[in-house]
Amino acid sequence: MNKYTLKLFLLKIKRNYISLFCLFFIFLLFIDSAKAITAGRKALFLWLEVVIPSLFPFFVAAKILIECNFAQKIGKYMEPYMKPMFNLPGCSALALLLGTISGYPVGARITADLRKNKLISKNEAERLVAFTNNSGPIFIAGAVATGMLMDAKLGSILLTCHILGAVSVGYIIKYLYSEKRYGSSKALLLKNNQRIEEKKLNYICIKPSKIKSRQPIQIATDAVKESIYSILNIGGYIILFAVISAIFSDLSLIKNMSVFWGKVLCVAPEALLGVFTGMLEITNGINLIAITDGVPSIIKLSFISFLLGWAGTSVHFQTAEILSETDIEIKPYLIGKLFHGLFSAIYTAILGLLLNLV
C-alpha cells in the first residue's frame, strides 16, 4: 500500500466515522428534542444579543483598517517589539491588539486578512493566530467573573493570566514553528526570487499599490459584506455546538469520565464535568464549574483559566472556517491554544497562592 492509497483509506475511515456520529446525533435529537430546541434558542439569543453587537463592528473596522494600510503604519512603530519578542513583523501587532481587546475569533479574522493581503508569510500567520485568537476582557470580567463567579475582582486575575498565557505561547511557538524547523520543505517548492520578494514584503510590511485605487465606499461596502458572511458562520457554529453540548452532557460516558478523574485528582466530579463540557463549548462549561460547591476557589479559577485559554471546539471550528480562506494550517493554532490553556491555568494557580485564594 503506497502513501497515496493509505491517505485515501484513512480519509474513507474518517468519513465513515463522521457519518456514524451524525446518525447517532440525529437519533439523540429525536429522543430529547425539547432540550435541543431550548439550547438552540438560548444560543440564538446569545448570538443576536451579544455576539453580533460585539463582534460585527470589530470585523468591519479591522477590515477597513487593513485595507487603508493602518497595519503598515503601526508596523514601523511596533517592529522593534514584535520582532525580538515573537519574530513577527510589526504589522502583526494589529491582530494581537484587537484579538486581545475584542475576543475570539477576531484574532483569527485579522490574521487571515493580513495573510490574504500578503503582509505576513504562511509561517508567520500560523504562529500569529496561535496566540492572538483570545477571549476578550468583556467576556472574562463581565460574563465570567461578575455574572458566573459573582465576584468582579476575580476578573482582573483571570484576564491577567489569560494575557500572560497568550504572550508565553507567542514567545515559545517562534521556536517550535520557526522558518528553519517548520515548513522548510514546502518553502523549497517556491522559486528563489519569489521567496526573496516575499520576505522583503513581510519584513517592511508594504502592501500592493492596487488598494490605493479603490474608493473608500468600496472598501467599506466590501468590509460589511465579508463581515456579514463571517458573523453568519459564527452564529451557525454557536447554535450547533450549543445543541451538541446539551445533548451529549447527559451521556454516561462524560459523567463516568468526570467521576473517574475526580477520584484520581481528588476533585469534585461536577467541576471536571464542567471542564469536559467546556472543552466542547466554553460558556456552558465555565458556568458548570462556577456553580459547583465544595471546590476551592484556586481550583475553580485554574480550571476556568484553562478553558478560557483553550477556547472550546466551537471556537476552533469558527477559526478553522476563517482560516480555510487562506493557506494557513490549523495544527499550530490548536497546539498554541492547548498550551495557552495550560499556561493560563498555571499562572492562575501561582497568583492564587500568592493572593491566598482558597
SVG drawing of the C-alpha trace seen along z (x, -y; Angstrom):
<svg xmlns="http://www.w3.org/2000/svg" viewBox="-39 -57 56 59">
<polyline fill="none" stroke="black" stroke-width="0.4" points="0.0,0.0 1.6,-3.3 1.3,-6.6 -1.4,-7.9 -3.6,-4.8 -3.1,-4.9 -4.3,-8.5 -7.4,-7.6 -8.1,-4.7 -7.7,-6.9 -10.0,-9.5 -12.6,-6.9 -12.5,-5.8 -12.9,-9.4 -15.9,-9.9 -17.5,-6.7 -16.9,-7.8 -18.4,-11.2 -21.4,-9.6 -22.0,-7.3 -21.6,-10.2 -24.2,-12.3 -26.6,-9.4 -26.1,-8.9 -26.6,-12.7 -29.8,-12.7 -31.1,-9.8 -30.3,-11.7 -32.2,-14.7 -35.3,-12.6 -35.0,-11.3 -34.6,-14.7 -35.7,-17.2 -37.0,-19.6 -33.5,-20.0 -32.1,-20.6 -34.7,-23.3 -34.1,-25.0 -30.3,-25.0 -30.6,-26.2 -33.0,-29.0 -30.6,-30.2 -27.6,-30.1 -29.6,-32.1 -30.4,-34.8 -26.8,-34.8 -25.7,-35.3 -28.3,-38.1 -27.9,-40.0 -24.2,-39.6 -22.1,-38.2 -23.4,-40.4 -23.3,-43.7 -19.8,-43.0 -18.0,-41.3 -19.6,-42.7 -18.3,-46.3 -14.8,-44.9 -14.8,-42.8 -15.8,-45.7 -13.4,-48.2 -10.5,-45.7 -11.0,-45.1 -11.2,-48.8 -8.0,-49.4 -6.1,-46.8 -7.4,-48.0 -6.4,-51.6 -2.8,-50.5 -3.2,-51.0 -1.4,-47.8 1.7,-49.0 1.6,-52.4 1.7,-50.9 4.1,-48.2 7.0,-50.6 6.5,-51.5 5.8,-48.0 8.6,-46.3 11.2,-46.8 8.8,-45.0 7.2,-42.3 10.4,-41.1 12.5,-40.3 9.6,-39.0 7.7,-36.9 9.8,-37.1 6.9,-38.7 6.7,-41.9 5.3,-45.0 2.1,-44.9 1.1,-41.7 0.6,-43.8 -2.9,-44.7 -4.0,-41.1 -2.5,-40.9 -4.1,-44.2 -7.7,-43.7 -7.6,-40.0 -7.0,-40.7 -9.5,-43.6 -12.4,-42.1 -12.2,-38.3 -12.4,-35.3 -12.4,-34.9 -11.3,-38.5 -7.6,-37.5 -8.1,-34.8 -10.1,-37.1 -7.3,-39.8 -4.6,-37.2 -6.4,-35.7 -6.8,-39.2 -3.1,-40.0 -2.2,-36.8 -4.6,-37.4 -3.1,-40.8 0.4,-39.2 1.6,-41.2 2.8,-38.1 4.1,-34.8 2.4,-31.4 4.7,-30.5 4.2,-33.9 0.4,-33.7 0.3,-30.2 2.4,-31.4 0.4,-34.6 -3.1,-33.0 -1.8,-30.6 -1.6,-33.3 -3.9,-36.2 -7.3,-34.5 -8.1,-35.1 -11.0,-35.7 -12.0,-39.4 -12.0,-41.4 -15.7,-41.9 -16.4,-38.2 -13.8,-37.4 -14.5,-40.3 -18.3,-40.7 -19.8,-37.3 -17.4,-35.0 -16.2,-36.9 -19.3,-39.1 -22.0,-37.0 -20.9,-33.5 -18.5,-33.7 -20.3,-36.7 -17.0,-38.4 -15.9,-41.2 -12.4,-41.3 -11.6,-37.9 -11.9,-39.3 -8.5,-41.0 -6.8,-37.8 -8.3,-35.8 -7.6,-38.5 -4.0,-39.0 -3.3,-35.2 -5.1,-34.9 -2.9,-37.6 0.3,-36.2 -0.6,-32.8 -1.1,-34.2 2.2,-36.1 4.0,-33.0 2.7,-30.9 3.7,-33.6 7.2,-33.6 7.6,-29.8 6.0,-29.0 8.5,-31.1 11.0,-28.3 8.6,-25.4 7.5,-26.6 10.4,-28.6 11.1,-29.1 14.1,-26.7 12.3,-23.9 8.8,-24.1 7.6,-24.2 11.1,-24.5 10.4,-21.6 7.4,-23.5 9.4,-26.7 11.8,-24.9 9.0,-24.4 8.9,-28.2 11.1,-29.8 14.1,-31.5 13.2,-35.0 9.6,-34.6 11.0,-33.7 13.2,-36.8 10.4,-39.1 8.0,-37.6 10.5,-38.0 11.1,-41.6 7.4,-42.2 6.8,-40.6 9.6,-42.5 8.8,-46.0 5.0,-45.4 4.4,-47.1 1.1,-46.5 0.5,-46.3 -0.4,-49.6 -3.6,-48.3 -5.5,-49.0 -4.9,-52.7 -7.1,-52.9 -10.1,-51.7 -12.7,-54.2 -13.5,-54.5 -17.1,-53.5 -15.9,-50.3 -13.6,-49.4 -16.5,-49.9 -19.0,-48.0 -16.7,-45.0 -15.8,-45.1 -19.5,-44.9 -20.3,-42.1 -17.4,-39.9 -18.1,-40.6 -21.8,-39.6 -20.6,-36.3 -18.2,-35.7 -20.8,-36.6 -23.3,-34.2 -20.8,-31.3 -20.0,-32.1 -23.7,-32.1 -24.2,-28.7 -21.4,-27.1 -22.5,-28.7 -26.0,-27.2 -24.7,-23.8 -22.3,-23.3 -24.7,-24.6 -27.1,-21.8 -24.3,-19.2 -23.2,-20.2 -26.7,-20.0 -27.4,-16.6 -24.2,-14.9 -23.9,-16.4 -26.3,-13.7 -24.3,-10.8 -22.9,-8.4 -19.6,-8.4 -18.8,-12.0 -20.2,-11.6 -18.2,-8.4 -15.0,-10.2 -15.7,-13.0 -16.2,-10.6 -13.1,-8.6 -10.8,-11.6 -12.4,-13.2 -11.3,-10.3 -7.8,-10.4 -7.4,-14.1 -9.4,-14.4 -11.7,-17.0 -15.5,-17.2 -16.7,-15.3 -19.1,-18.2 -16.2,-20.6 -14.5,-18.1 -17.8,-17.7 -17.6,-21.4 -14.1,-21.1 -15.1,-18.3 -18.2,-20.2 -16.1,-23.4 -13.7,-21.6 -16.6,-21.4 -18.5,-24.7 -16.8,-27.1 -19.7,-29.2 -21.7,-26.3 -18.6,-24.5 -17.4,-27.6 -20.9,-28.0 -20.9,-24.4 -17.6,-24.9 -18.7,-28.2 -21.9,-26.7 -20.0,-23.7 -19.9,-23.7 -17.1,-22.3 -14.3,-23.2 -11.5,-25.6 -11.5,-28.9 -8.0,-28.4 -9.0,-25.1 -12.1,-26.7 -10.2,-29.6 -7.4,-27.4 -10.0,-25.2 -11.7,-28.3 -8.4,-29.8 -7.6,-26.6 -11.0,-26.7 -10.5,-30.4 -7.2,-29.7 -8.3,-26.5 -11.5,-28.3 -13.5,-25.3 -14.2,-23.2 -16.9,-25.5 -14.4,-28.4 -11.9,-26.2 -14.5,-25.3 -15.2,-29.0 -11.5,-29.7 -11.0,-26.8 -13.7,-28.2 -12.0,-31.6 -8.5,-30.1 -9.9,-28.0 -10.0,-31.2 -6.1,-31.1 -3.3,-28.6 -2.9,-28.8 -2.9,-25.3 -4.9,-24.7 -2.4,-22.4 -0.1,-25.2 -3.2,-27.0 -4.6,-24.0 -1.2,-23.3 -1.0,-27.0 -4.5,-27.0 -3.7,-23.9 -0.5,-25.5 -2.4,-28.7 -4.9,-26.9 -2.1,-25.1 0.0,-28.3 -3.1,-30.3 -4.1,-27.6 -0.5,-27.5 -0.3,-31.3 -3.7,-31.4 -2.7,-28.8 0.5,-30.7 -1.2,-34.0 -4.0,-32.4 -1.4,-31.0 0.2,-34.4 -3.1,-36.1 -4.2,-33.3 -7.3,-32.3 -8.8,-29.2"/>
</svg>
